[in-house]
Amino acid sequence: MLKNIIIIFFYLILFGCENIKNNQIIDNEQKFNFKSQVNLYSNEEKKIIKKFFSFSNHENLARQNVKYICSKFIITNNLEDINCKYMGTKLTEKILTSLN
């Protein structure tokens, strides 16, 4: 019985934290003008390991920050055969709703 309660509690914490991360991205879309994305790829398996987002009011700053975040992640975790691929910069909800 206690084991089941611990497992349920673990899943609630795990999925609850994921919702907080998603809400944080939505909040940033309302504050900033541009959103950049970089995907971390494994060279061997050719699949996405992690996605990085950066928000800024200037397109160039968003691009530079997201590339820096990805390269810093590789260095701090001592990863090899990993590649950061820049996916582009998009307008956020703040700009898209103001254009309408």
C-alpha positions as a Python dict, from the first residue, in 0.01 Angstrom:
ca = {
    (1, 'M'): (0, 0, 0),
    (2, 'L'): (275, 245, 95),
    (3, 'K'): (469, 147, -216),
    (4, 'N'): (171, 236, -438),
    (5, 'I'): (129, 573, -267),
    (6, 'I'): (497, 655, -323),
    (7, 'I'): (472, 561, -691),
    (8, 'I'): (159, 775, -740),
    (9, 'F'): (325, 1067, -560),
    (10, 'F'): (634, 1032, -783),
    (11, 'Y'): (422, 1046, -1102),
    (12, 'L'): (231, 1349, -977),
    (13, 'I'): (556, 1535, -915),
    (14, 'L'): (700, 1429, -1251),
    (15, 'F'): (400, 1533, -1460),
    (16, 'G'): (333, 1845, -1252),
    (17, 'C'): (682, 1979, -1327),
    (18, 'E'): (628, 1927, -1700),
    (19, 'N'): (318, 2146, -1688),
    (20, 'I'): (513, 2420, -1511),
    (21, 'K'): (775, 2418, -1790),
    (22, 'N'): (505, 2444, -2057),
    (23, 'N'): (339, 2734, -1875),
    (24, 'Q'): (673, 2913, -1850),
    (25, 'I'): (718, 2896, -2228),
    (26, 'I'): (366, 3034, -2280),
    (27, 'D'): (437, 3319, -2037),
    (28, 'N'): (759, 3406, -2222),
    (29, 'E'): (566, 3416, -2551),
    (30, 'Q'): (356, 3698, -2405),
    (31, 'K'): (659, 3899, -2284),
    (32, 'F'): (908, 3880, -2572),
    (33, 'N'): (899, 3939, -2947),
    (34, 'F'): (1111, 3649, -3081),
    (35, 'K'): (1155, 3280, -2998),
    (36, 'S'): (1457, 3080, -3120),
    (37, 'Q'): (1493, 2704, -3111),
    (38, 'V'): (1792, 2470, -3124),
    (39, 'N'): (1761, 2091, -3128),
    (40, 'L'): (2032, 1869, -2980),
    (41, 'Y'): (2088, 1574, -3213),
    (42, 'S'): (2276, 1250, -3167),
    (43, 'N'): (2506, 1192, -3464),
    (44, 'E'): (2478, 813, -3433),
    (45, 'E'): (2101, 773, -3392),
    (46, 'K'): (1992, 1087, -3583),
    (47, 'K'): (1722, 1168, -3329),
    (48, 'I'): (1642, 1471, -3114),
    (49, 'I'): (1775, 1445, -2760),
    (50, 'K'): (1665, 1781, -2624),
    (51, 'K'): (1509, 2107, -2745),
    (52, 'F'): (1630, 2447, -2628),
    (53, 'F'): (1431, 2770, -2652),
    (54, 'S'): (1541, 3129, -2603),
    (55, 'F'): (1325, 3439, -2595),
    (56, 'S'): (1429, 3797, -2660),
    (57, 'N'): (1299, 4127, -2793),
    (58, 'H'): (1570, 4120, -3063),
    (59, 'E'): (1602, 3840, -3317),
    (60, 'N'): (1982, 3833, -3314),
    (61, 'L'): (2001, 3808, -2934),
    (62, 'A'): (1753, 3519, -2927),
    (63, 'R'): (1960, 3331, -3187),
    (64, 'Q'): (2291, 3388, -3006),
    (65, 'N'): (2150, 3296, -2665),
    (66, 'V'): (1995, 2968, -2776),
    (67, 'K'): (2315, 2857, -2952),
    (68, 'Y'): (2514, 2944, -2639),
    (69, 'I'): (2274, 2750, -2415),
    (70, 'C'): (2306, 2439, -2632),
    (71, 'S'): (2685, 2450, -2654),
    (72, 'K'): (2711, 2508, -2280),
    (73, 'F'): (2487, 2205, -2218),
    (74, 'I'): (2722, 1989, -2429),
    (75, 'I'): (3030, 2115, -2243),
    (76, 'T'): (2886, 2078, -1891),
    (77, 'N'): (2761, 1722, -1957),
    (78, 'N'): (3078, 1613, -2145),
    (79, 'L'): (2878, 1484, -2441),
    (80, 'E'): (3044, 1350, -2754),
    (81, 'D'): (2899, 1282, -3100),
    (82, 'I'): (2628, 1539, -3032),
    (83, 'N'): (2533, 1824, -3264),
    (84, 'C'): (2334, 2145, -3207),
    (85, 'K'): (2115, 2236, -3503),
    (86, 'Y'): (1959, 2583, -3521),
    (87, 'M'): (1594, 2551, -3619),
    (88, 'G'): (1512, 2918, -3666),
    (89, 'T'): (1355, 3220, -3505),
    (90, 'K'): (981, 3276, -3494),
    (91, 'L'): (758, 3563, -3392),
    (92, 'T'): (590, 3507, -3056),
    (93, 'E'): (224, 3536, -2968),
    (94, 'K'): (282, 3894, -2853),
    (95, 'I'): (368, 4006, -3206),
    (96, 'L'): (125, 3777, -3390),
    (97, 'T'): (-174, 3899, -3191),
    (98, 'S'): (-74, 4264, -3230),
    (99, 'L'): (-51, 4222, -3610),
    (100, 'N'): (-415, 4114, -3628),
}
